Amino acid sequence: MEAKLIYLGEVKPSGSILLVLLSVGLSLAALMLDWIANRSLGQGFSLILPLWICALLSAGLGYWAVPLLQKLKMGQFIREDGPQAHLQKAGTPTMGGVFFVPVGVVVSLLWSKFASDVVAVSLVTVAYAAIGWVDDWQILLKRSNKGISPKMKLALQIGVAVLFCLWLFWTQPESITTIGLPWGLAIPLGLLFWLLAGFVLVAESNATNLTDGLDGLAAGTGTLALLGLGAIVAPTSTNLMLFCACMSGSYLGFLVHNRNPARVFMGDTGSLALGGALAAVGVLSNTLWALFIISGIFFVESLSVIAQVSYYKATKGPDGIGKRLLKMSPLHHHLELSGWSETQIAAVFYLINGILVGLCLFLR
């Protein structure tokens, strides 16, 4: 896909403008959805209030945490085979997930009075954040862009997924045996549902991890996806709606420091937590159809990596060198090397994710 076919001209919005537009758009959407559902601020459960409380807490905490990460020399190591423009980002603090992920988790737990479903999805989120933290920490210790081994990382992700599915099977053995679809339709799966649920948890966390490659990209698409999923599950679980709104606000507040040019990166700590939160809510609420649509950006990013690797292996010649389908994977790097700026890519991905969220709300 050549840049000239989809190039946005000379329009290159700044990171600050994107943040303002995203914040206003999310706020208006949350207010409208609360109004349609007759949710008032006085009721205690809404989208807009936890969204902005967590956004302000996360943004405010960042003004203390980011300088601390800099002081502790938690600088990111940039992959040498990545876009050359990214080399100038070397030394930017990473592991930002350690300060904003707990905001959404703690606020949602306190607000819901430790409701069992919020406790469950919070534990999954924290567990995936912990896996990411170990990976980030190993990168810093080794002073390279390689953390724990891919096999170990995958094993830990699968372990968390299995434990979550076992808990869900133990507490709700007969309530989830089908895949819910829009308009009350369903596909019976029986025990196969649990295999799908485990796959979704692992795949979603890896997909959001792959999307975290440009300033504000994963955080912006993540806050949209979380708020959209919160609106989808609201009719059946106000507690899960609250959790999604809190997490959405946390990622929105993080964007104050992660917008282009980023002062801090979320690291695997934040990106794995994002996927874990989305997947846990989708599985527990049986809204996997909505999760798939809302996660369209993450899916395409993952698909671009799979396609790149598969095509390279399939076209290997006698010299052991294959052809590349994209200039670089994931897709956002291909667009970047095709002439797009980071903010252009983020803006288009935000817009697409917003459309996907709107589609889900229309179909429910």
C-alpha positions as CSV (number, residue, x, y, z in Angstrom):
1,M,0.0,0.0,0.0
2,E,1.7,3.2,-1.2
3,A,1.5,6.3,0.9
4,K,0.4,8.3,-2.1
5,L,-2.9,6.4,-2.2
6,I,-3.8,7.4,1.3
7,Y,-1.6,10.4,2.1
8,L,-3.3,13.1,4.0
9,G,-1.5,16.0,2.3
10,E,0.3,18.5,4.4
11,V,-2.0,18.1,7.3
12,K,0.1,17.0,10.3
13,P,-1.8,17.6,13.6
14,S,0.3,18.2,16.6
15,G,0.2,15.7,19.5
16,S,-1.5,18.4,21.7
17,I,-4.3,19.0,19.2
18,L,-4.9,15.3,18.9
19,L,-5.1,15.0,22.7
20,V,-7.6,17.9,22.9
21,L,-9.8,16.5,20.0
22,L,-9.7,13.0,21.5
23,S,-10.6,14.3,25.0
24,V,-13.5,16.4,23.7
25,G,-14.8,13.6,21.5
26,L,-14.6,11.0,24.4
27,S,-16.3,13.4,26.8
28,L,-19.2,14.3,24.4
29,A,-19.7,10.6,23.6
30,A,-19.7,9.6,27.3
31,L,-22.2,12.4,28.1
32,M,-24.5,11.4,25.3
33,L,-24.4,7.8,26.2
34,D,-25.1,8.6,29.8
35,W,-28.0,10.8,28.7
36,I,-29.5,8.2,26.4
37,A,-29.3,5.6,29.2
38,N,-30.7,8.0,31.8
39,R,-27.6,7.7,33.9
40,S,-27.1,10.8,36.1
41,L,-23.9,11.8,38.0
42,G,-25.9,11.5,41.3
43,Q,-26.5,7.8,40.7
44,G,-22.8,7.1,41.2
45,F,-22.4,4.9,38.1
46,S,-21.8,6.7,34.8
47,L,-19.3,6.8,32.0
48,I,-18.3,10.5,32.2
49,L,-17.5,10.9,35.9
50,P,-15.0,7.9,36.3
51,L,-13.5,8.7,32.9
52,W,-12.5,12.2,34.0
53,I,-11.6,11.5,37.6
54,C,-9.1,8.8,36.5
55,A,-7.9,11.0,33.6
56,L,-7.1,13.8,36.0
57,L,-5.5,11.5,38.5
58,S,-3.4,9.7,35.9
59,A,-2.3,13.0,34.3
60,G,-1.5,14.6,37.6
61,L,0.4,11.6,38.9
62,G,2.5,11.6,35.7
63,Y,4.0,15.0,36.6
64,W,5.6,13.3,39.6
65,A,6.2,9.8,38.1
66,V,7.8,10.8,34.8
67,P,10.7,12.9,36.4
68,L,11.1,10.0,38.8
69,L,11.5,7.5,36.0
70,Q,14.0,9.8,34.4
71,K,15.9,10.1,37.6
72,L,16.0,6.3,37.9
73,K,17.3,6.1,34.4
74,M,14.5,4.0,33.1
75,G,15.3,4.9,29.5
76,Q,13.9,3.0,26.5
77,F,16.3,1.0,24.3
78,I,15.3,1.4,20.6
79,R,15.5,-1.6,18.3
80,E,18.3,-1.0,15.7
81,D,16.3,-2.5,12.9
82,G,13.4,-0.2,13.5
83,P,12.7,3.2,11.8
84,Q,15.9,5.3,12.0
85,A,13.8,8.3,13.1
86,H,13.1,6.4,16.3
87,L,16.7,6.4,17.4
88,Q,16.4,9.9,18.7
89,K,13.8,8.5,21.2
90,A,16.5,6.5,23.0
91,G,16.6,7.3,26.7
92,T,13.0,8.4,26.9
93,P,11.6,6.9,30.1
94,T,9.6,3.7,29.7
95,M,7.5,1.5,32.1
96,G,5.0,4.3,32.4
97,G,2.3,1.7,33.0
98,V,3.5,1.4,36.6
99,F,1.9,4.8,37.5
100,F,-1.3,5.0,35.4
101,V,-2.6,1.4,35.3
102,P,-3.0,1.3,39.1
103,V,-5.1,4.5,39.0
104,G,-7.9,2.8,37.0
105,V,-7.7,-0.4,38.9
106,V,-7.8,1.1,42.4
107,V,-10.5,3.7,41.6
108,S,-12.8,1.1,40.0
109,L,-12.2,-1.3,43.0
110,L,-13.1,1.4,45.6
111,W,-16.0,2.8,43.6
112,S,-17.6,-0.6,43.0
113,K,-16.9,-1.6,46.7
114,F,-14.8,-4.5,45.5
115,A,-17.5,-6.2,43.4
116,S,-16.4,-9.7,42.5
117,D,-16.5,-9.1,38.7
118,V,-14.4,-5.9,39.1
119,V,-11.9,-7.7,41.3
120,A,-11.6,-10.5,38.7
121,V,-10.9,-8.3,35.7
122,S,-8.6,-6.1,37.9
123,L,-6.5,-9.1,38.8
124,V,-6.1,-10.1,35.2
125,T,-5.2,-6.5,34.3
126,V,-2.6,-6.3,37.1
127,A,-1.3,-9.8,36.2
128,Y,-0.6,-8.9,32.6
129,A,0.9,-5.6,33.7
130,A,3.2,-7.6,36.0
131,I,4.3,-9.7,33.1
132,G,5.0,-6.6,31.1
133,W,6.9,-5.1,34.0
134,V,9.2,-8.1,34.2
135,D,9.8,-7.8,30.5
136,D,10.5,-4.1,30.7
137,W,12.8,-4.6,33.7
138,Q,14.8,-7.3,31.9
139,I,15.2,-4.9,29.0
140,L,16.7,-2.3,31.3
141,L,18.9,-4.8,33.0
142,K,20.3,-6.2,29.8
143,R,20.5,-2.7,28.2
144,S,19.0,-4.0,25.0
145,N,15.5,-4.2,23.4
146,K,15.1,-7.8,24.3
147,G,13.5,-8.7,27.6
148,I,12.3,-12.2,28.8
149,S,12.2,-14.9,26.2
150,P,9.1,-15.1,23.9
151,K,8.4,-18.6,25.2
152,M,8.5,-17.5,28.8
153,K,6.3,-14.5,28.1
154,L,3.8,-16.6,26.2
155,A,3.7,-19.2,29.0
156,L,3.0,-16.5,31.6
157,Q,0.2,-15.0,29.5
158,I,-1.3,-18.5,29.0
159,G,-1.0,-19.2,32.7
160,V,-3.0,-16.0,33.6
161,A,-5.6,-16.8,31.0
162,V,-6.1,-20.4,32.3
163,L,-6.5,-19.2,35.9
164,F,-9.1,-16.6,34.9
165,C,-11.0,-19.2,32.8
166,L,-10.9,-21.7,35.7
167,W,-12.3,-19.0,38.1
168,L,-15.1,-18.2,35.6
169,F,-15.9,-21.8,35.0
170,W,-16.0,-22.4,38.8
171,T,-18.3,-19.5,39.5
172,Q,-20.4,-19.5,36.4
173,P,-20.2,-23.1,34.9
174,E,-23.5,-22.9,33.0
175,S,-23.8,-19.2,32.2
176,I,-21.2,-19.0,29.5
177,T,-21.3,-21.8,26.9
178,T,-22.3,-19.7,23.9
179,I,-20.9,-16.8,21.9
180,G,-23.3,-13.9,22.2
181,L,-24.1,-12.0,19.0
182,P,-26.0,-8.7,18.3
183,W,-29.8,-8.7,18.4
184,G,-30.0,-11.6,20.9
185,L,-28.4,-14.2,18.6
186,A,-25.9,-16.7,19.9
187,I,-23.6,-19.6,18.7
188,P,-23.5,-22.6,21.1
189,L,-19.9,-23.7,21.7
190,G,-20.1,-25.7,24.9
191,L,-16.6,-26.4,26.4
192,L,-15.0,-25.0,23.2
193,F,-15.9,-21.6,24.6
194,W,-13.1,-21.9,27.2
195,L,-10.5,-22.6,24.6
196,L,-11.6,-19.5,22.7
197,A,-11.7,-17.4,25.9
198,G,-8.1,-18.4,26.7
199,F,-7.0,-17.6,23.1
200,V,-8.7,-14.2,23.3
201,L,-6.9,-13.2,26.5
202,V,-3.5,-14.1,25.1
203,A,-4.1,-12.8,21.6
204,E,-5.6,-9.4,22.7
205,S,-2.7,-8.7,25.1
206,N,-0.1,-9.4,22.3
207,A,-2.1,-7.3,19.8
208,T,-2.1,-4.2,22.0
209,N,1.6,-4.8,22.7
210,L,2.3,-4.8,19.0
211,T,0.3,-1.6,18.5
212,D,2.4,0.3,21.1
213,G,5.0,1.5,18.6
214,L,4.3,5.2,18.1
215,D,3.8,8.2,20.4
216,G,0.2,8.1,21.7
217,L,-0.9,5.3,19.4
218,A,-1.8,2.4,21.8
219,A,-2.9,4.8,24.6
220,G,-5.3,6.7,22.2
221,T,-6.8,3.6,20.5
222,G,-7.0,1.9,23.9
223,T,-8.9,4.6,25.6
224,L,-11.5,4.6,22.8
225,A,-11.8,0.8,22.9
226,L,-12.2,0.7,26.7
227,L,-14.9,3.4,26.7
228,G,-16.7,1.7,23.8
229,L,-16.6,-1.7,25.5
230,G,-17.9,0.0,28.7
231,A,-20.9,1.4,26.9
232,I,-21.6,-2.1,25.4
233,V,-21.6,-3.9,28.7
234,A,-23.4,-1.2,30.6
235,P,-26.9,-2.7,30.2
236,T,-25.9,-6.0,31.8
237,S,-23.1,-4.9,34.3
238,T,-22.7,-1.4,35.7
239,N,-19.6,-2.6,37.6
240,L,-17.8,-3.6,34.4
241,M,-18.9,-0.4,32.8
242,L,-17.3,1.5,35.7
243,F,-14.1,-0.5,35.3
244,C,-13.9,0.2,31.6
245,A,-14.6,3.9,32.2
246,C,-11.9,4.1,34.9
247,M,-9.3,2.3,32.7
248,S,-10.2,4.5,29.7
249,G,-9.6,7.6,31.8
250,S,-6.3,6.3,33.0
251,Y,-5.0,5.8,29.5
252,L,-6.4,9.2,28.5
253,G,-4.6,10.9,31.4
254,F,-1.4,9.0,30.3
255,L,-1.7,10.6,26.9
256,V,-0.9,14.0,28.5
257,H,2.6,12.7,28.8
258,N,2.7,10.2,26.0
259,R,1.4,12.4,23.1
260,N,3.8,13.3,20.4
261,P,6.6,14.1,21.3
262,A,6.3,11.6,24.1
263,R,7.9,12.3,27.5
264,V,7.3,8.7,28.6
265,F,6.4,5.3,27.0
266,M,3.9,2.9,28.6
267,G,6.2,-0.1,28.0
268,D,4.9,-3.7,28.1
269,T,3.7,-2.9,31.5
270,G,0.9,-0.7,30.1
271,S,0.3,-2.3,26.7
272,L,-0.1,-5.9,28.1
273,A,-2.4,-4.5,30.8
274,L,-4.5,-2.8,28.1
275,G,-5.1,-6.1,26.2
276,G,-5.7,-8.0,29.5
277,A,-8.4,-5.5,30.6
278,L,-10.2,-5.5,27.3
279,A,-10.2,-9.3,27.0
280,A,-11.2,-10.0,30.6
281,V,-14.2,-7.7,30.3
282,G,-15.1,-9.2,26.9
283,V,-15.0,-12.8,28.2
284,L,-16.7,-12.1,31.5
285,S,-19.5,-10.2,29.8
286,N,-19.7,-12.5,26.8
287,T,-19.3,-9.6,24.4
288,L,-16.5,-11.1,22.3
289,W,-18.2,-10.0,19.1
290,A,-18.0,-6.4,20.3
291,L,-14.5,-6.9,21.5
292,F,-13.4,-8.2,18.1
293,I,-14.9,-5.2,16.2
294,I,-13.6,-2.6,18.8
295,S,-10.2,-4.2,18.6
296,G,-10.1,-3.9,14.8
297,I,-6.9,-1.7,14.9
298,F,-5.2,-4.2,17.1
299,F,-6.2,-7.1,14.9
300,V,-4.9,-5.5,11.8
301,E,-1.6,-4.6,13.4
302,S,-1.2,-8.3,14.5
303,L,-2.3,-9.5,11.1
304,S,0.3,-7.3,9.4
305,V,3.1,-8.9,11.5
306,I,1.8,-12.4,10.7
307,A,1.5,-11.6,7.0
308,Q,5.0,-10.1,6.9
309,V,6.6,-13.1,8.5
310,S,4.6,-15.7,6.5
311,Y,5.3,-14.0,3.2
312,Y,9.0,-13.7,4.0
313,K,9.3,-17.4,4.8
314,A,7.3,-18.4,1.7
315,T,9.4,-16.4,-0.7
316,K,12.8,-17.5,0.6
317,G,15.3,-18.2,-2.1
318,P,18.4,-20.4,-2.2
319,D,20.3,-17.6,-0.4
320,G,17.8,-17.9,2.5
321,I,16.5,-14.3,2.0
322,G,12.8,-13.7,1.3
323,K,10.7,-10.8,0.1
324,R,8.9,-8.4,2.3
325,L,5.2,-7.7,1.9
326,L,5.5,-4.4,3.9
327,K,8.4,-2.0,4.3
328,M,8.3,-2.9,8.0
329,S,5.8,-4.5,10.3
330,P,3.6,-3.8,12.2
331,L,1.5,-1.7,9.8
332,H,2.2,1.6,11.6
333,H,5.9,1.3,10.8
334,H,5.1,0.6,7.1
335,L,3.0,3.8,7.0
336,E,5.8,5.7,8.8
337,L,8.4,4.6,6.2
338,S,6.0,5.5,3.5
339,G,6.0,9.1,4.5
340,W,3.3,9.4,7.1
341,S,4.1,11.3,10.3
342,E,3.5,9.8,13.7
343,T,0.6,12.2,14.4
344,Q,-1.0,11.4,11.0
345,I,-1.0,7.7,11.7
346,A,-2.4,8.2,15.2
347,A,-5.1,10.5,13.9
348,V,-6.3,8.1,11.3
349,F,-6.1,5.1,13.7
350,Y,-8.1,7.1,16.3
351,L,-10.7,8.0,13.7
352,I,-11.0,4.3,12.5
353,N,-11.3,3.1,16.1
354,G,-14.0,5.7,16.8
355,I,-16.0,4.5,13.8
356,L,-15.6,0.8,14.9
357,V,-16.9,1.8,18.4
358,G,-19.9,3.6,16.8
359,L,-20.6,0.5,14.7
360,C,-20.7,-1.7,17.8
361,L,-23.1,0.7,19.6
362,F,-25.3,0.6,16.6
363,L,-25.4,-3.2,16.4
364,R,-26.0,-4.0,20.0
